[in-house]
Structures are given as structure tokens and as C-alpha cells.
Amino acid sequence: MLKVGHVVTRPGRKLGDAPVDIPVPEELETVPGIPITSREVDFYSREYPLQRQEVEHAADMEWALSIGTEAMQEYGKEHDSTMEPFYALMNSSGDLEATGTPTGEDVTELIKFKARELGYLDVGMTAHDPRYIFQDRKSHVKYTHAVCLAMEQDFVETQSAPSMAAEHGHFGTYEIQSPLGLKMVDYIRSLGYQAQVHGPSHDAVAIPMFVAAGLGQLGANGQLLTPHAGARCRLQIVTTDAPITYDEPVDYGFHAFCQVCQVCVNRCPGRALMREKVWWRGVEKNKLIYKRCRPVMARYEGCAICMKVCPINKYSAKVVMEHYVQTGQVLGKGTHDLEGYTLHPESSEKYVYGYFGPGELPKFDTGFFDIPRGTREESTMDEYIKVIEGEDPVLKKPEDDEALFAFRDRLREVIKGEGGYRDPAMF
């Protein structure tokens, strides 16, 4: 039996449930939250500001619309249609005036109670860190306090990943979460203060603020691991000018536990997760390799295998840590119960599918990972370079001109913002 270094107490899963005690073994203790070098975070946010995926990887966002299965594409349209009215309301929420009279008293507990009453799994308070705001959204965020809201997605649906049921669980949670975020804004306004909802249309990288608010730690899968549900949470932030008390980051033992566990790293179909931690933009983390993750996500029903096989997601932090204290072992590691998954045929039916148990991984050829790179402008240039590289030395001039004019027309379309992926969240 291992020595317990400290015990973390968190509210129960639902309002009214008894608090939960999570023992953290001494050998898994590191630091509260995640190790960061603040001056490096400052430098990167200033010199290399963060970009939304829809901007930095616009080319593959466009590509993904056509590469998913018919069911994936159809559901994507349905989801966008359902969400569009909420996006407009969320984007304008920060302009609404307060409806009540402020007392000046701290309203932290009132807001937390309301969030739990509405059905959020967990809630915490911190500063809305401007270093993590996306470059094209910096002028949009109005308030400095962040109410971090975690909404759990369905366990059974998630455990079927990759599948359309898991996609419904994923995006369906956004459809539940969005009106609740607007209700949180209305409640804070009733207290006499202003508020603005962010997410699922995010204006910033949310995970660092959830870590700062004590709601979890960054996992080896690149996702926030929460104590009750692992990475099976959809994140939402409400910023406000209301007087609140900030929570503190917590050491749940996850930062060290992930290095012992490694199940998500071992089971990733695209081999997109790094085994060792590195320092990236001032944060110590297991860096995800985007170009190896994205092709799997786009083709295989959103993938989410790294979420599905995480023992914290499957069993909860309390159960996993108690087992580790008793045995020194990672609960479920090496078993079909935790690690097995099935890949369904993707749209082309060209690539591998079937069941993969512990130690078994699908194999893809190099073409599988050849997806459009970067922005639409960068991808357009790449396409034309391929044309030039593949030219016949004796190509006739009219054919050469045709390729050049096609490149010009495509670039003109991109510059004007025509066609391609339209981010429905941005109005």
C-alpha cells in the first residue's frame, strides 16, 4: 500500500450529493495545476498569439466537411442548424445591461449554486487570462472574471467511440450547454452585474483557466481531466464584472499519473500523442501532434479514443486513485474493458477498420496523413506547387496557362472569403 500525500475533496457529482475524497499518492504529487513558466507564456502570447482552429487550420476544416461519412456530414448540418440561433445570442450577451441592483457583496457561492442547480458537473472561478485569448477575438471579451463551467457528456455514448452515438453525445452536450450558459448570464444580470458567455464558441483556450480554477489538470491526451468524468466534459466560460473570489489550482496527481498510465498514448490510432512531456509555449505537457490526430478524427466519427480509454474517464479519479494507493497499478490497464475499440468503415472504405484490443493498432499508409495544410491560402499554394512539380517538361503553353489561371481564381476566392468552411459561431 502506497503512502497518501494529500487528499482532495470535491463536491459530489450532483447538487446535494456528498463530497468526494480523492487520495493522491505521495509518489504522484507534483504541483497544483500544471507546471508553467509565466514569462515564457507572456512571450509566446505576445510574439506568437494563439489562433482559432478555424483560422490556423482553415484548409483542413474545409477538407473535413467532405471526407466524413454521409451520416457524419448530415449530422453536422443538423447540429449547425440547431446551434445557429444560440451563437447569435451568445455573441451579443456581453452587451446586455444588468437587470438587478448590485449589493457589492461577494456572489461566488450564489453563482456556484445556480450553476449546479442548472446541471453543470462542476464550477470554479478564476481570472480570464488575456494571454490565452485568440488573436481575432481579443476585442470581443469584455470582462475580466471567469466562471468556468464543466458540463458532463453522456458516459454510455462516449464509451461507444468512435461512433455516431459518441458524436451525438459530444455535440448534443453543446446543444444542452448553450441555453444553460445564457441562463447563467441572465442570472448574473439579475444580481446586478454584467456577464458574457463563451463556449462552445470559444474566444480563448479554456483549459488553462479551468486548471487555474481547480477543476482538473491537463492530461496526456491534451484534454482537461476532471475528477468525476476525466476528459468527458464540454467546457464553457462566462466572464463577468461581478465580485467573486477566485479558486486555486489543485494537484489531483494527474500530471504524474499520466506518465505512469500512458494508456491514451498507447492506444491512439494515429500515434498522435507524445510519450514524454515537453515544454511548449511555457507549459510542461504531452504535446499532441495535430497532423497525426486530425486525419483520424475527420474520417472515423470524431475518434475520441483517447477520451474513451482514459481510466479517469472510465472509473473516476476517486476509484482510480484508491486502486493505485492499494496496488500501485493503473486500474484497467491492459484489459479489453478499458483499452478495446472498434473503428467503423470510413467514407472511402479504403482504410482499415474492425476491432483492436490491447496491444493492437490500425496501420495506415502515408497518404492517410496527407491532408490540406494550414490556412486556405497556404493550402492553395501547396496545390499549385504540386501542379508545377508534376508538369510535363514539354507541356503546351495553353495547358500551363490553364493551371495558372485556375490557381489565380482559387486564390481570389480564398482572399474574398468565398466558399470553403464557414465558422457558424462567428457573426
Protein Blocks (a to p, Z undefined) as FASTA:
>chain_A
ZZdfbdcddddfbehiacddddddfklpcbehiaddfklmmmmmmmmccddfklmmmmmm
mmmmmmmcfklmmmmmmmmmmmmmmmmmmmmmmmpccfbdcehiacklmmmmmmmmnopa
bdcdddddfklpcfklmmmpmbfbdcdddddddfklmmmpccfklmmmmmmmmmmmmmmm
mmmmmmmmmnopacddedjbdfbdfklmmmmnopaccdfkopacdfklommcccdddddf
bdcdddddddehlmmmmmmnommmmmmmnlpacfbdcdeehiacddddfklmmmmmmmng
onommmmmpmklmnojklmmmmmmmnopaehihpaklmgccddddfkomaccddddehia
cdddfklmmccehjfklmmmmmmmmmmmmpcfklcfklmmmmmmmmmmmmmmmmnopghj
ddfkbZZ
